[in-house]
């Protein structure tokens, strides 16, 4: 990437659910010249190529979500207007100070943390305060692959993971709607990263250039098959309601132009909000029982039963969760 002196301090914000290729997108853009900052989170066994996340910013994000009584894997939506609360101000100040310290002299820099999907209202204010122009990349990956990757890494139920995937996508779309943005699938990036990077530059009006042999060599080494932690090839598709909604949202996000994506996802957003509000209390309670129920398949079947009950008849929506929880507690009691 060349210097963008005519438009100083532009920020590329990479959005997307955990395990959706956000690290790969951020890594490629960083190797092409976007400044990712001086204190990146170290690589781990589950992500050996690195997260490309600013460690200080992630630490503040985790504390902020805890202050709000939430976490990255909480299916409950954050309270309305949460970013205007007085107890959020110290975290805003901390994040603004980090940006001013590490990116004030950067013509083009990059922010990546899946938590930003939820925290974007606060970040839009911070970026405005520091005079940075945001450009958004929404990284997409087939939700069934994300669910299985999270199930293997964190033991998260498949249905719960797909609800999280939906919430992250809908939040990312909602808050980036009036800004320059592009969508990019994980498959597109792995298949032809050059074409993907050039398209991002064109759509976002960013000076992305692929003419540095050293950068090209680094990216070719970086984007190896081991980055794909799980593939759905040959896998039977999940048939519960959340899987169907996630597949439809993924199809729309891939095919609908970014400036019309909000309208396309509107009806799905309403359904996901309703399901999430009904499921959330039970997922919270389920986590308190997880250590007593090591059988992941049984727990997953329970959650899918709850979701199916809630989305059928009125009586089932009201009483289904109670019957399911009663059976679950009976199982735990008898263990």
N, C-alpha and C positions, 0 to 999 in steps of 0.2 A: 504494500500500500504506500502511496506517496503521501507527503505532507499535505495537510488540508488547511493551509494557512488562511485561505480565503473564508473558511468556515471553522474557526478554531473551536476546540473543545466539543467534539461530537462523541457521543457515547453509544455503542452498540450493546443493547440489552438482550441477552439470550434467555428465552423463556421456554419452559417445558417441564413436564413431569420428570421426577427421578427415573433414571434408566431409559430415558427417551432420546439419547444421543446428544444431550446438551453439552457434555464434556467434549465430544468429538467436534461439534460445531465451534465451540469456543477455542479449542486447541488449534484448529485450522486457521481461524481468523487471527488468533494471536501470532501464529507462525508467519502469517502474511503481513504482520506489522501492527496490529491493534495492541495497545498497551494493556496487559492484564494485571499490572501492579507488581509490587516488590515482594509480597508475602503470600504466595499461593499455598493452598492446602497441600500437604504431601500426598503422594500416591499411596494406595493401599492394595492389599491382595485382591479385593473385589473390583478395583479400578486401577490397574497397574500403570496406565498411561497418564494418570493424574486427573484431578477434578477441574482444574483451571478456575478455581474459585478463590477469591481473596479471603484469606483466613480471618482477618480482623472483621471483615464485613459479615461473614458467616457467623462468627461468634456473637455479634450484636443481634443478628437475625434470630438466633436461637434464644437469646435472653428476652428479646421482644416478644416472641411467640409465647414463651413461658409466662411473661407478664400478662399476656392476654388470655392465659389459661388454655393455650393451644400448643400444637407441635406440627411438624411437617406432615405427619401421617394421621392427622385428625380430620375426619370427614365433615365435621361441623364447620359451617361458614363463620368467618369472623364477624363480630357485631357491626351493625351499620355505623359508619362514621368513626370507626375505631381510631383512625389516624389523627383525629382531632382531639383525642382525649389528653388531659393534662399529664397523665402518667406515661404517655408515649413520647412526650417532648424530649426527655433526656436521651432516648435512643435516636431520635431524629438528629439531635445535636452531635451525637457520637458518629453517626454515619456521615453527616455533612463534613465533620472535621477530618475523617478518613479520606473522603473524596478530595477535599482541598489539599490535604497533605500529599497524597500520592498521585493525583491526576490533574492538578491545576495547570501543569505545563504540557499536558498531552493533547496533541491535536486530535487524536482518535484513540479512544480507549474502550475497554470492554468490561461488562459486568455479567457474571453468570452465577446463579444460585437458584435451583428450582423453587426455593421459598419465595423468590421475588414474584412469582405468579400471584401469590396472596398479598404480598406487601407492596405492590405497585402503587397504590394511591399515595403512600408515604414517599416512595421514591420519585414520583412525578413532581412532588413539591421540592424535594431535595435537588433534583436535577435543574429545576427552574431556578432555585435559589443560587446555585453555583454557575448558572449561565451555560449549562451543557444542553446540547440538542440531542434528544433520544431517538434512536432508530432501533426497531424491534425485529428480532428473528424468533419466530415460534417454531421450535424443533418438535417434530412429530415422529412417533414410532407406533407401530401397530399395537393397540392396547393389550391384546392377548399376550404378546411377547413381553410387554412391560410387567403385566401381572405375574407371569411365570418367573421372571427375573426377580421381582420383589418377593415372591413366595419363597424362592430358593435362598435369597440373601437375608431377608428379614422375617420370614415366616408369616407374612401378611396374607390373609385370605384372598383368593382370586377375585371374588365379587367385591370385596372391600378395596382392593387395588384398582379395579376398574372404576369404582366410584371416585377414588382419589384422582385417577387419570382424568376423568370428566371434569371434576372440580378445578383441577389445575388448568386445563385447556380453556374452560369457560371463563375463569378469572383472567387468564392471560389475554384472551380475546377482548373481554369487556373493557379492561383498563388501557389497552394499547390501541383502541379503536380509532382514535382521532390523530394518530401519529404515523409516520412512515413505518411500514412493517412488511414483512415477507414471511411466508411459511416454507419450511424445508423438511423433507422427510429424511429419516436416518438412512433408508435405502438409497435415496438419491445421492446423499453425500458419499456413501461407500461405493456406489457404482461409478460416479464420475465427479470427484471433488472439484476439479477445475471448472466444469460447467456450472456446478452448484455455486461456487464462490463468485464466478463472474455474473451469474444471474442475481445473486444478492446485491452485488455492487450496482447493477443496472436498476433493480427495483428500488433500492434504498438511496440511490444517487450517492454512492460512496466510492472513493477512488481505489477500488480493489484491482491490483495488478498481479499477474503471475509470470514474473520474469526474473526471479531470483533463484538461481540453481540450488543454492544452499537451502532456501526455504522449501523448494519443491522436494528435495531429497528428504528433509525432515518430515514433511507431511506424508510422503509415500511410506516412510518407515512407521509413522504414527498411526496411520489408518490401516492397520493389519486386521485380518479376520478375528483375532482374539478379542477385539473390541466388542463384538457381538456376543453378549453374555447369554442370550437365549434366542432361538429361532422357532417360529411356529410352523416351519416346514414339516408336513406330515402329521401335524397335531390336529385333533378334532376340535372344532370351534366350541367354545362354551355356549350354552343355550339359555342361560338365565337372562333376566330382563336388563340388567346393567351391562352385560356383555353386548347385547343387541344395541343398546343406546350408544355405547362406546364405539362400536364398529361404525354406526351411522355418523357419529360425530367425526370420526377419523376420515371417513369417505368425504364428508362435506369440507373438512379442513384442507384436504388434499386437492379438491377440485373446484371449489368456489373461490373467486378472486378475493384477496384479503379485505378489500373495501366493501364487500357485500357479505362477508362471513358472519357478521353479527346478526343480520336478518335471517340468514340460513339456520343459525343455531338457536334462534329465539325460543322455538317450541321445545327443543331439547333442554334448554336451560331451565325452563319452567318445570319440566318433569323431573329433572335431576335434583332441583331444589326441593321438590316435594318428597322425593324418595330419600334424599339425604337427611331431611328433617325427621323423617320417620325412623330411619335406620340408625342415626347417630347415637341415640341413647343406648341402644342395644349393643352397638359395637364397643362403646365405652365400658359397659358392664362385662362384655365378653372378654375384654383384655384382662380384667381382674380375675378371670377364671382360666386363663390360658395355661398357666402352669399346672393346673389340675386336670387339664384336658390336653394331653400331648398329641392326641390323634388329630392331625391337621385336616385329614379328609372329613372327619366327623364334624369338626368346627366349620369347615367350609360349607358342608351340606346344610348345617343349621342356618348359617347366614343366608344362603340362597333360598331356603324355605321361608325365612322371615321376609325377604324382599318379594318373593312371589306372592305371599299372603297379603302383603301391604298393597300390592298393585292389582289385586283381583276385586272381589265384591266388597261392599262397605263393611259388612259384618266381619269378613276376614281381615280387612285392614285394621279394624278395631281390636279384634281378639286374637288374631293370628300370632303376633309377637308374644303375647302372654302365654299361649299354649306352647310355643316353641321354647320360650325361656323356662317354662315349667318342666318340660321334658329334659332340657339341658341341665337344670339344677338337680333333677332326679338322677341323671347320669353321674354328676359330680358327687352327689351324696352317697351313691352306692359304690364309688370307686374305693 
